[in-house]
Every structure is written in structure tokens, then in C-alpha cells.
Amino acid sequence: MAVTDSPIAAVDWDRGCLETLLNTGSFVWFARVVTSGEVAIGVALLFGTFTGGAAFAGAFMNWSYLTACTASRTQPHCGWLADVGC
């Protein structure tokens, strides 16, 4: 990977969060929390339990991924958001 002058995480708060996760080693348990949340949302939607809450949590998770993706300068597949005005 080539070294660039600009940081990969373009937003200060995002960079700080990522650095904290890496420096403290918290990314291991945080990955498990995210995975468990994704599975819980999927199961709740499949079985129709807590559908409103699960749909909201899924939409929030999707929005989080989209904003993290557009904040990074290395994700060219997220360029369509700029086309739709987001």
C-alpha cells in the first residue's frame, strides 16, 4: 500500500474513534458486539418479533456504514452517494 500525505480517515472524530479502538485493543470485543447486533437484527426481522425496533436498528446500522464509507477517501464504490446529493 502506498503511503500518502492525507490520512485514510478523513473525519477527525472517526479517526479518533478508530485510533482508540486500535490502541486499546478494543476492536476484538467491539467486532463481536457488532456481529451479535447484526445477527439479532436479522433474526428479529425474520421471525417478525420487535419488527419496528429491529427495522430502526437496521436502518441506523446501514446509515452508520454509509457515513463511515463516505468519510473515507479510499472507498470508490461509495461515490454514488455524491451523485444523489447525500
C-alpha atoms as one frame of an Amber mdcrd trajectory, in Angstrom:
protein
   0.000   0.000   0.000   1.390   3.382  -0.955   1.982   5.989   1.732   0.002
   9.188   1.146   0.122  12.616   2.747  -3.561  12.575   3.672  -4.957  10.283
   6.376  -7.253   7.434   5.362  -9.951   8.508   7.832 -10.860  11.982   6.635
 -13.076  12.970   9.590 -11.414  13.825  12.926 -13.935  12.113  15.207 -13.852
   8.975  13.052 -10.068   8.895  13.098 -10.060   9.346  16.881 -12.514   6.511
  17.367 -10.523   4.160  15.151  -7.242   5.070  16.862  -8.790   4.433  20.284
 -10.080   1.020  19.193  -6.669   0.074  17.795  -4.519   1.451  20.613  -6.539
  -0.168  23.402  -7.155  -3.463  21.602 -10.901  -2.948  21.920 -11.523  -3.833
  18.286 -11.701  -7.528  19.242 -14.714  -7.268  21.549 -16.247  -4.435  19.516
 -16.295  -6.684  16.430 -18.141  -9.309  18.456 -20.698  -6.727  19.619 -21.314
  -5.571  16.028 -21.648  -9.147  14.789 -24.058 -10.048  17.590 -26.156  -6.971
  16.822 -26.334  -7.826  13.136 -27.419 -11.384  13.888 -30.003 -10.212  16.452
 -31.480  -7.716  13.979 -31.630 -10.345  11.243 -33.300 -12.935  13.478 -35.809
 -10.397  14.804 -36.739  -9.361  11.278 -37.003 -12.958  10.058 -39.268 -14.058
  12.885 -41.270 -10.836  12.991 -40.501 -10.040  16.627 -39.847  -6.442  17.553
 -40.081  -5.584  13.863 -40.254  -1.821  14.356 -37.246  -1.725  16.658 -35.269
  -4.137  14.508 -36.038  -2.148  11.365 -34.922   1.063  13.079 -31.722  -0.563
  14.352 -31.022  -1.992  10.894 -31.577   1.393   9.247 -29.300   3.050  11.813
 -26.620   0.416  11.218 -26.908   0.920   7.453 -26.626   4.700   7.850 -23.546
   4.234  10.044 -21.875   2.101   7.376 -22.711   4.603   4.652 -21.377   7.579
   6.592 -18.199   5.701   7.520 -17.744   4.717   3.902 -18.184   8.239   2.562
 -15.883   9.669   5.246 -13.054   7.522   3.937 -11.108   8.621   0.893 -10.246
   5.052  -0.068 -13.727   3.721  -0.864 -14.516   4.461  -4.517 -17.664   2.291
  -4.516 -19.401   4.874  -2.296 -19.173   7.597  -4.910 -22.827   7.137  -5.865
 -23.805   8.990  -2.677 -22.280  12.145  -4.079 -24.401  11.718  -7.207 -27.667
  11.600  -5.262 -26.789  14.603  -3.118 -26.051  12.926   0.205
